[in-house]
Amino acid sequence: MNEKRFPEGFLWGGAVAANQLEGAWMEDGKQPNVTDICVGINTAEPGLKWNEEAHKWEMQLDPNKIYLSHDGIDFYHRYKEDLALMAGMGFKCFRTSIAWGRIFPNGDEEVPNEAGLKFYDDLFDEMRRLGMEPAITLSHYETPLHLLTEYGGWCSDRMLEFWKRYVTTVFTRYKGKVTLWMTFNEVNNMYRRPMVSAGVLSLDPENKVNPQVVNEKDKWQAYVNILVANAWTVKIGHEIDPANRIGCMLSSSAVANYPVNCDPKNVLGAYNLTRTALFYMGDPMCNGKIPGYLKRMWREKGIDPVISEDGLQMIKDYTVDYYAFSYYKSSAYQYSGEAEFDTGGIKGVDNPYLKAVSPKPWSWPVDPEGLRYVLNVLYDRYNKPLFIVENGIGLDETPDENGEIHDDFRVQYARDHMIQVQEAIEDGVDVMGYLWWGPIDVVSAGTGEMKKRYGFVYVDRFNDGTGTLERSKKDSYEWMKKVCETNGASLFE
């Protein structure tokens, strides 16, 4: 066997999101974004109230709830310390997002906020100084709240104007500092979480009981507007800097949604759920065409989103340069008419062929071979470079009497998945890199907890908001350091 297990220049690293670790949610001019009003996107209703007189939603946080993301892990003030810890593992790449509301606080201003621009200047400079390539998401569940409450978010045609101004500003400002970009994080999750995932909010009073309920007309209008915005991002990014590579970023665990048996209802049902959960977004972003199966659904439901011929041509002409994705676990599909989901994707039914399940309370099935399967399916379907920008496992961890965390389960999970990445590379799949989610403990997006810890670095903060914020290394830190230093060869020792 070849001594070199992964390609030269393979991007080992980690991934986080601004809204889950930066904190400073109203500092230096920033205004609230959509996740600032949520405890967790899969938990309670967001902190909004309906103003009947103004006929729109307004922010109203619940004083009895703890919004951990407002302070995060204080990365905004501690980023140099945290980036040094990432570089200490030998990371070649670090993924984070730009909080749109730091650049344009309400989203519809004509002039950007210099304090926000300066923060990311300093952040990207520090990454590069430490030898880490910035991989930057333009929208990671961070649509400025004002754009939702004033316009309805992406169901409004005005959003393209605001978006083009935002991406033009950051592409211009960070030219030469950032060349790896992603457009909308896991935006395919809009099929079940449109408010947070796609930044869309129905303004009609029919939905004022639960603002997360978005009517079908608004949801699918947002969908086509986002596709056009994605295409414009590719066009603008390439024009400003030809070195830019612009990728989509989609939640892709749904590819490994196996039929529980060979009953045709389960086989076709599993495939249709994968299309409903993922391919409907990946197909136009990568292949340039809105798929026929989606148009059929629109016809049958009487939905007719407005999109111009110019918009359709943009989608066709400006597809993404690469496909970035998250993978956490597989699922087994049993036909029932309804699908259930959790933070990691489709829940499905128990798969008796999987040997490992993560410890309680989350108990995710562990399927490393599922990642190899996902990589092969995506590469066969889209023939674009693939970038694993989220793979990880959340565990409930507490330091022992010596202040140490022995996270053997995390190490085994990571090793097994990384080995399957190498198998996919041997299969002929073009894989750009592997970024662990998240290399330092952050606030969980799905549940709004600190208890659910993914990191190689422990952060002393708890669900009640207490803690010193002190950072400390888990056992997995030194293990990951060796993986990066050997370009993956240590996985096979």
Secondary structure as UniProt FT lines:
FT   TURN            8..9
FT   STRAND          11..15
FT   HELIX           18..21
FT   TURN            25..26
FT   TURN            28..29
FT   HELIX           34..37
FT   TURN            41..42
FT   STRAND          48..51
FT   TURN            52..55
FT   STRAND          56..59
FT   TURN            63..64
FT   HELIX           68..70
FT   TURN            71..73
FT   HELIX           75..88
FT   TURN            89..90
FT   STRAND          93..97
FT   HELIX           100..103
FT   HELIX           114..129
FT   TURN            130..131
FT   STRAND          133..139
FT   HELIX           145..151
FT   TURN            154..155
FT   HELIX           158..173
FT   TURN            174..177
FT   STRAND          180..185
FT   HELIX           187..191
FT   HELIX           194..198
FT   HELIX           205..207
FT   TURN            208..209
FT   TURN            211..212
FT   HELIX           216..240
FT   TURN            242..243
FT   STRAND          245..251
FT   HELIX           253..256
FT   STRAND          257..259
FT   HELIX           264..274
FT   HELIX           275..279
FT   HELIX           280..287
FT   HELIX           292..301
FT   HELIX           309..317
FT   STRAND          322..326
FT   STRAND          331..333
FT   STRAND          341..342
FT   TURN            343..344
FT   STRAND          345..346
FT   TURN            352..353
FT   STRAND          356..357
FT   TURN            360..362
FT   STRAND          365..366
FT   HELIX           368..382
FT   STRAND          386..390
FT   TURN            401..402
FT   HELIX           408..426
FT   TURN            427..428
FT   STRAND          431..437
FT   TURN            445..447
FT   STRAND          457..459
FT   TURN            463..464
FT   STRAND          471..473
FT   HELIX           475..485
FT   TURN            486..488
FT   HELIX           489..492
//
